[in-house]
Amino acid sequence: MLLVVNSGSSSLKLAVFDGGVERLSARVTEIGGAAQIEVAGQKVVRAVPDHAAAFAHVLPMLATQGASLTAMTAAAHRVVHGGAGLISACRITPQTLAAIETCIPLAPLHNPANLTGIRALATLAPDLPQYASFDTAFHATNPDVATRYAIAPSEGLRRYGFHGLSYAALVLTVHESAGIARSNRLLALHLGNGASLCAIQNGKSVATTMGYSPLDGLTMGTRSGSIDGNAVLRLAQVHGIDGASRLLNHHSGLVALGGHSDMRRLHEAGTPEALFAVDHFCYWAIRHAGSMIAAMGGLDAVAFTGGIGENDPVIRAAILDGLGYMGVSYDRAANLQNAHLLHDSQSRVAIWTVPAQEEAQIAREANAIRAEEAA
């Protein structure tokens, strides 16, 4: 059995894989308050102040389902930022942990939570081999012209890109569904509380909207997305560096525009502010999509994933309508049903919704390393 750990900024997702197949999953959301805990259909609400406490609640529940920690042969973790050095999955060592720590300023919402998961599990099972997969790794194939900022190289700043594990899994699903011939220029949209787009050509990332950190690109739940550097400097003058960081990462995006960070709540609210926030999200997704299409020199397929991408037909419809100039045409009834295949007979572009499969991708990568170690 392999335990896959996906520690988000306020969530913990666990999945148990046996023979490469997911057998059991658990989820803890809204960590930091009254958390929702779900294991094998059982749902409870508990006070969960941090990720260590989340493990303490959920591991005994997994054990009752035949997946005790002692039954695991390894664990594999999602790590958001691997920097320039960690560009493929690897076994976790003290050196790996140190490298992940150096990337905390690049992903302040996520890397600390990822490290918490790794360390909490190491305390509970010190002899259990642990592996890490990196969200930035998929974008290592971006050309230099896409990753370099127009500043002196000595500053050490570049674009990295994120949601790579989701995109890597999406590519496998799309290619299995339709073959590479119809998706050699694929616009992938990972839309959730964190959101990004990726230009994927012949299965490889060639451009993406997130940059030096997960703050860049689209309007997100609590993150501003793209913003002028001088505007950031102004915020730092007014609020200080730490204050500006909190504002841009925690109090911007949808919550700043419409009062809610959750897209479902914005739809339910229906206020002018909420409607504007939804429009803002869609406008910038369409505008950034044009940039991704330009990086590929055209468009053969579109794939939506993530919580919003998979489950929100209103958002998908707005974005697809905005891509009509590229020959995108979709079945509106299929879209309302959140169907897997969305393109109609008139569309020059294939369109899919694809369930996010980050945990399965992490398991694949860890098992590949374990096979190499055993060879």
C-alpha positions, 0 to 999 in steps of 0.5 A: 500500500502507498499513502499519497498525501496532498497538503493544501494551505487549508486542507489535507487529502489522503489516498491509499493506493494498492497495486496502483489503484486507489482503494480509499480516500480521506479529506479534511477541509477548512483546517484552522477552524471547524474542519470537515473530515470525510473518510470512506463516506463517514463525515464528522466536524471537529476543531482542527487547528493545524495539519498535524491535528488533521493527521491525528484525526484522520489516520485512526479513521483510515485504520478502521477501514483496513489502511493502518499506517503500519500497512503502508510500504511508502508515502508520497507527497505533493509539494507545490514548489521545487524551485529550479533544482527539484524538477522531477519526483524524488525520494525525500532526504534531509537535502530534499527537505532543505531544498523545499524549505528554501522555496517557502518564499516562492509558495508561502501558502503551500510549501509550509503545509507540504513540509508539515505533512512530510514531517508529521508523517516522519514522526509517526512512521520514521522508517517509512520511505517518503517521496515527493512530486513537485507541481513546478516540475511539469513546466521544466519544458518551458523554453527560456524565452517563456521563463525569463523575466526581462530583468538582469539574470543576476537577480535570480528571478524567473517563472516556474508555473504550478498545477503541474501534477494536475496537468500531467495527469490531464495529458494522460487522460486526454491522450487516452480519450482522443489520441495525441493527434487531436490534442497536440495543441491543448489549452488546459484550464485548472480552475479552482480556488487557485487557478491557472492555464497551461499551453501543452504542445505534444504533451509538454508544457510550453507556457503557463499563466502562473510565474515566480509564485502561484500569485500570478496569472488568473483572478483566484479565490483570494489571490490577485492574479497578475498585477503591475509591479509598481502597484505591488510596490505601492501596496508595500509602501502603504501596508509594509512588505508583510502586509502587502503579501497578506493582502495579495495572497489572502485578501484579494481576488474573488473575495476582494471583488465579490465578498466570497472566495468560493465561486458557488457562493458568488453565484448564490449571492447574486449581488452586483459585486458578486456578478462582477467578480464572476465576470472578472474571473471569466474575462481574465481566463479568456484574455490569458487563454489568448496568450496560451494559444499564441504560444502554441501557434493555434488550438486543437483542444481545450480541457477543463479540470479543478473544482470550478473547471469540472463542476461549474457550467456557467464559468465553462460556458462563458470561457468557451463563448469567449473562445468562439473565434478559435472555432470552439463550439460546444453542446450546451446540454452536455455542458450543463450536465458536466459531461466529459465530452463537450464539443459538438459536431461543428467544433473545430476544437475538441473540448473535455472536462477531466477530473483532477487526478493529482493523487493518482499522478503522485502515486505513478511517479512514486511507484516509478522511482520505487521500481527503479530502486528495486531494479 
